[in-house]
């Protein structure tokens, strides 16, 4: 960390109020927040979704999303009053002196143009550099961002480059005019842990090299601990507290901040080992499967027992979700089979009996797309109970009410709501209720918490934990987040490129010695220690040399 | 000077139309409740005017015998009489009352157009959803049949079919509905293709839901908004198509009153600078514009765009 307290002030936001429009009325999103940023300083903005992090970050550019307005306060950027400045002045600043890096680089790049063309756009537009100069500068920055083949990579199209590289190219693009301030809006949230490390290191280096100030928006505390000089915590549009990173991590003052810090401590108690000879609920035997000519899964074996949770871990593309599709019958395997209670399941779900379908249920990652937006909870949850168990009329309504109680939603209030009238966590709970309504023995949870904030995710994990003991369920838990594994799993299966590289009880998995890939995965999970990234990079450099 | 006066009249007409729309909206908000009331509040004046016009057409169509001063096919006086009482809009080429024929024309033309559009949607959307949901050979087969039908220009194709099968109202409805259902099929299929890849459809399939329930409960409610908007547009096209066919002589047959054939029958008057033959055309134009105002508003709501 560098000392930036004595540097001149770059950005001052005083008593900012921002309102959003919904149903004809304006409701507050940011309720009077102050923000000061010195030159070369990195501020971490954290809070759960809906806390107003991104809105505040965008306001630092004098910009609001459609349907929002800045209703009060002053924004002073290096002597320019952004509230009073004309739109032309503000447009002149954006891209040149203030830049923005969005969460999803894949969605933010224009897929029809080469990376280097998009890089050159801002400098040429603002008259900072000529076209040829911008291109040679791009190569220089790509090199500094440690992109492979910096001389050539700019001439590729966005889809020809991996997600982590794209995010780095985007950061380089933001750097093109050497801005005074960059706003990073969750730049690594969509990336795997192993890729995240590279992007974090690259961003941190380049910001330090050019002495750029930055606002780093994220919901991941461990990430912000690596990146920021000081941290500001937001809750529902209000500031909770602000302090420099070390003070904040060591001794948070406010209760809300303390609960954020405490989240990561939940861990499931170790279960006694499964008795020899018990028949597993689900058994995947020598399964090879894939789409077209390519095998995505190669000779996979694992068992899932009653009342046990098996976590399947790996980065995207490792075949975790494909394994789930084989078990549910969406993708019949090329070789091998899936046993349920010791009996083989038909490979295609269309050949399975209604009872076989009932026994294995699934909870999806995105509750938004997993619940039909036009159906009310009564039908969403009631349908499986009606279909499989033949419940009708009052018995059905009673069952729906029981299920809503189980997932801790008040039946009187929620039974006739549409999914759009629920929060993210509530939607995921409804997804759980729908799975439970079938009275299954086995549930596949596909990244169920990755779209949720930590506090909400914690609630979901605890709920799943409770339901497991109550109904003797077996879980298959697909995740890329090792904190979740620690919280819920009994056994871990680590996958890479469609193979199982390591499997065993959780406690063994977190103890060395590891398979090299498991080692890489484990060591890549950010820790709260602000020196963690520096240490890790040093260790890896030493190992390599 | 005359141009200025004409412009003034146009301005007055627009002002009156908007005022009528405003009055209608206020009245509609007062009598409605719940979700409808909330929706009406956000309706722009153009949409309110459109709804008012559509409502008037429907009322006229239903109560035609009550409003019309004469019978539909009654010869009441000389040919091409001027606009004088009791013939408010004069008489046509056979001496029938023009005003009466206009009112009955609403019943026939609008009624036939509505039935045709409804039939086109029933056929097109069911097959379109089926093609998207089942996929594979079913999709291939239906889509290729539709491609073949769409490859033939629709006006010429309908002229051909009507010449083969004769020109009764039933064949007219069937022929135009079949031709138009191909367009609905394409829309329904492409909308449903986006929906069938959603997780909730996968969840329903894994639950073991049958095809019928999958289409009616899971896919159709989510495809409704674009289909309803398309219904409005398609209605206008069908309407114009029937009028065009009537004008060409293969649509609604005389002596039934129909706006398209009314223009043709009285076309001779245009040479004398008389606007009477253009009145049915104006009635068609007004309804088309009104329907489009309402459809625009619905599309706007369905796409969730803010103003």
Contacts between the chains, C-beta under 8 A, distances in Angstrom:
chain1	res1	chain2	res2	distance
A	21	B	306	7.4
A	24	B	41	7.9
A	24	B	42	8.0
A	66	B	306	6.5
A	67	B	306	5.6
A	328	B	206	5.7
A	329	B	206	7.5
A	330	B	202	7.1
A	330	B	206	7.2
A	349	B	205	7.1
A	349	B	206	5.8
A	352	B	208	7.9
A	354	B	208	5.2
A	357	B	206	6.4
A	357	B	207	6.5
A	357	B	208	4.8
A	362	B	203	6.8
A	362	B	206	6.6
A	364	B	199	4.7
A	364	B	203	7.2
A	366	B	199	6.6
A	369	B	198	5.0
A	369	B	199	4.5
A	369	B	200	6.6
A	370	B	199	4.1
A	370	B	200	5.5
A	370	B	203	6.1
A	371	B	200	5.8
A	372	B	200	4.5
A	372	B	204	7.8
A	372	B	217	8.0
A	372	B	218	5.7
A	372	B	221	7.4
A	372	B	222	7.1
A	373	B	222	6.7
A	374	B	221	3.6
A	374	B	222	5.6
A	374	B	224	7.9
A	375	B	217	7.4
A	375	B	221	7.4
A	379	B	217	8.0
A	383	B	207	7.3
A	384	B	207	6.1
A	387	B	207	6.6
A	387	B	208	7.3
A	387	B	209	7.7
A	434	B	203	7.6
A	438	B	207	7.6
